[in-house]
Amino acid sequence: MKSWVVAGLVTLVGLLAGAEEPRLVLEGHTGTIWDLDFSPDGTMLASAGGCGDKIIRLWDVTTGWELFQLVGHVDRVVDLDFDPEGGTLAAVAPTDRAVRLWDVETGEFRLLESPVGSLFSVAYSSDGRWLAAGAFSGGVALWRRTDEGFQLVLTLSGPTAEVREVAFSPDGSLLAAASEDGTVHIWNIQTRELVGLIDEHTDEVRAVAFSPEGSLLATASKDERVLLWEVPSWRLVRTLSGHTWSVNALAFSPDGRLLASASSDRTVILWQVATGEALATLRGHQKEVMGVDFSPDGELLASSSADLTVILWEVGELP
């Protein structure tokens, strides 16, 4: 590592704890932690710092030590995503008006200028061929990887308010966008056609996620509900109710059996996808929970919060 490597602070909270007790609590951010993402090999966790911080921190998942920081954003970092190979981390901060592509080995970055203004969300397709970013204006920008880098293909319209999250289907054929206008738009990437429009939520839609096998789409809203939809009919399969405040983030386990939802009610609920049963409610954060992600092996769940902490939970024992 280079001279800018910094040791972070980690609190050990019982390495053999069950799913309802934290395994590790990671501290160091000085602003709300808006999002987090495990590296594809599961060895690192990236966390995005908000106002007063504006730093991406990379953590060693085994020890909890902070490995280094990615510094350069001029605004709160609100979303990030590792590319499938793990060497690049895409991140957005609204005032940047660009996607910043970080090399996690060197700490250097490249910029993809936004054609749709300030950005709030970003995601790679599972094969790394596509990169999408959602804007405050409601637009979505789509880039395709070429030998020279990423080339802007087109911008998509439809949402009329901030796009809080974008997600590709596992095969990369579909792109879903969750908007604060209460809708989820789904496009076919090849034909550029709108193939689905979900407007069942009664308030802002803040999260969207495809199941690993691609048969379900989960949506989450400020209306406190998580909805499961059949792909590609967009038929409502199940409503998951249990949170008492806005649901801000979603993540399916790698095997698709579990769905984690993070809420402003300070909890993370783990749901059994097949039945809709709430298997566990994780309580450890003192403020809103903003981000959630499973490790690639499904053994750990990471959650991030406005309380300035990241918590790692052991969930491998759940049915």
N, C-alpha and C positions, 0 to 999 in steps of 0.2 A: 504494500500500500504506500501511498505518498504521504508527505508531511502533514496533509490535512486530515489524516485519520484521527478520530476522536474517540475516547472511551466513554461510553454512556453509563447510566446508572440502571441496575436491574435489582429488583426485589425478589428473592426466592421465597415462594409461598407453598412449598411442599411439592416435590417432584413427582410423588406418587399419588397426588390428589385425584379424586373422582371428577366427573364431568361438571359437577356443580360447585367445584372449588377451583380457583385460579391455579395454574401451574407456574406461570411467571407473570410478573407485572413489570412492564418496560416504561421507564420514565426518562424524560429529557426534553420533550417538546414544551414550548412556552405558549402555544396557541392550540385551539381546537384541532384535533386530528381527524381530518375529513375522510380519509380513505386509507386503505392498506392493501398489500398484495404480496403473496408468497412468490418467490422465484420458482420457476418450473422444476428445479431439482429439489426444492423444499429446504434448502440450507439457509436461505436468507428471507427476511421479511422487510418490505419497504413500507414506510408510513409517511403520510403527507401532513405537514404542519400548516396551520391556518394563520390568521392575522396575528402579528406579533412574533411570528416564527418564520414562515415562508421557506422552510427547510424540509427536504426529504431526508429521512434517516434510514439507513440500512442496518439491520440487526442480525446477529448470529442467532438462529432459532434454537440451537442446542444450549448455548450458554446464556443467551439474553444480552450479551454485550453489544453495544453499538459499534459497528465496524467503521463506518464513515458517514459523512454528510454530503449531500448534493446541494450546493448553494448557488443561487443565481436568479431565482424567480423574484419578480418585483411585487408579487401579490401572494395572497394565501394560495397554497396548492390544494386544489379541491378534488382532483381525481388523478389516478395513475394506474398503469398496467404494464407488466413485463411482457416482452415479446416471447414467443414460444421457445426460443433458444436461450433466453435468460441473459443475454448480453446487453440488451437495451431496455430502458425503462421510459415509457411515454408518460408525460405529465402535463397537466394544464393548470394555469393560474389565470383568472379572468383578465387582468390588466395586460398580461403578456400578449394576448390576441394571437397566440400561436401554440402549436404543440411543441413541447421541448423534448427531444429525444436524447436521453442521457446514456452515455457509455458507462456502465457500472464498474468497469475496471479502471478507467482513466479519470472519470469525473468530468469529461468533456461532453459537450452537447451540440446538437444541430437543431435548427428551427424549421418547422413547417408553418409558414404564415397562414393565418386563418382567412378564408374568403367569406366567412359569415360573422365576423366580429368577435366579441369576447366569448371564450369557450368555458364550458363547465363540466364536460364529460369526455372521456376518451376510452377507446378499446381496440385491441387487435383482434383479428380473426384467429381461429385456432391454428391455422397453418402459416400465419404471419404475412399472408399475401395482401391483406387489406387492413387499413387503419381508418377508424371513424371518430369524429369528434362532434359533440353537440354544443349548441350555442345558446347564449342568453336570449337571442332573438327568436329562437325556435328552429333555426336552420340546422342542418347536419351536413358536415363536409366528409367526403369519402376520397381516400387516397389509395392507389395501388402500388405495390412494391415493384420496382424495375431494377435493372442492373445498376442504374445510376442513383438509386434511392427511391423515395416515394414520389409519385406523380399524382397531382390532383385530377380526379376523374370527373366528379360532378358534385353539386350540392343538392340536397333533398329538402323539400319544403312540406309543410303540413301542420306541425305543431305551431301554436301561436304564442307560446310562452317558453321560458327556460327549459332546455332539455337536460334533466337531472342525471340521466344515465343512458348510455347506448350499449347494446349487447348483440353479438353475432350468434347465430345458431351454430351448433358444433360443426356442421359441414360447411359453414361459411356462406350458405346460400341466402340467408335471411338476416336482416338487420332490424332490431327493435329499438325504439326511442321512447323513453318515459318523460313526460312533460308536466310542468306545473299547471298546464291548462286542463289537467284531469284526464288526458288521453294517452294511449300508447299507439304509435304508428309502427307498422311492420312493412318493410319493403323487400322485394326480391332483388338481390344485388345484380343478377345477370340481366334481367329485363328492365330494371329500374322502376318497376310498377309497385304501387301500394297494394299489398295483398291482405292486409288486416288492419282494422281500426277498432281499438278497445276503448269504450267510454263508460264502463260500468262503475268506475270509482266516482265518489261524490266530492273529492277534493284533489289536491295536487298529487300526481303520481311521482314518487321519488326513487323508485328502484324497479329494475326489470332483470330477469335472469332466465336463460334457457337451461333445462335439465341436460345432464351430460349426454344422454342418448338422443336428445332433440325432440322428444314427444310432448313435452310440457313447457309452457312459458309461465313464469311466476311474476306477478306484479304487486307492488306495495305502495301504500298511499298514506297521505296525511289523514285519511279517514279511518286509520287504525286497523285496516284490513289487509290481508294478503290473499290474493286470488290466484288460483291455478287454472290455466287454460290449455285446452287440447290443441296441438299443432298438427295440421294446418287449418283445421275447421274453426279455430278460435271459439270453441264452445267452452263455457264456464264449467269446470269439473268440480271445483271445491272452493269453499271460502274458509280461510283460517282466521278465526277471531280469538283474541286473547290479550293483545296489547291494549293499553289504555291511553296511548298518545301516538303521534305520527310514527309510521314505520319508514325508516330511512335507508335501509340497505338489506340486500338478500344475497345468499350464497347457497348453492347446492353442494352436497358432499360429492366427491369424485365418483362414487358408485351410484349416486342418484337416490339413495335411500332417505337421506335427511335433507331438510331445508332449514337454514338458519336465517332468522329475521332480527334485525337490530332496530331499536326504537328509542324515541325521546323519553319513554317512560323509564329509562335507565337499565333496561333488561335486554337480553338476547334469548329468544325462544327457539328451541330445537324441535322441529316438527317431523313426524314420520310421514313421508310423502304419500305412501300407499293408502293410509287411513285418515290423514289429517289430524292425528293425535299429537298433542303437545307432550313430548317426552321429557323435557327438562326446561326450566327457566333459569338462566344464568344471571346471577345478581352479584355485581362486584364493582360496577362503575357508579360514580356519584353524580354524574350528569348525563346528558343525552348521549346515546350510543350512535355513532355516525357511520361506522364502517365495519364490515365483517368478511372473513375469508377463511376457507378450509385449506389446510396444507395438502399438497398433491397426494400424499398417502392416506389422507382422511383421518389421521390420528389426532391432529390439532385443529383448533379453531381459534382464530385471532379476532379480537374486537377492539375498536378504537373509539375514543370518546372526547367530548368537550371538557372532561375532567383532566385532560392532558396525559392520559395513560393509554397504553396498549396492554391488553390482557391476553395471554395464551392459555387456552383451556384444553384439557385432555378429553376427547370425545370418542375415542376408539372403542370403548366398552358399551356404548349405547346400542340397543337392538336396531 
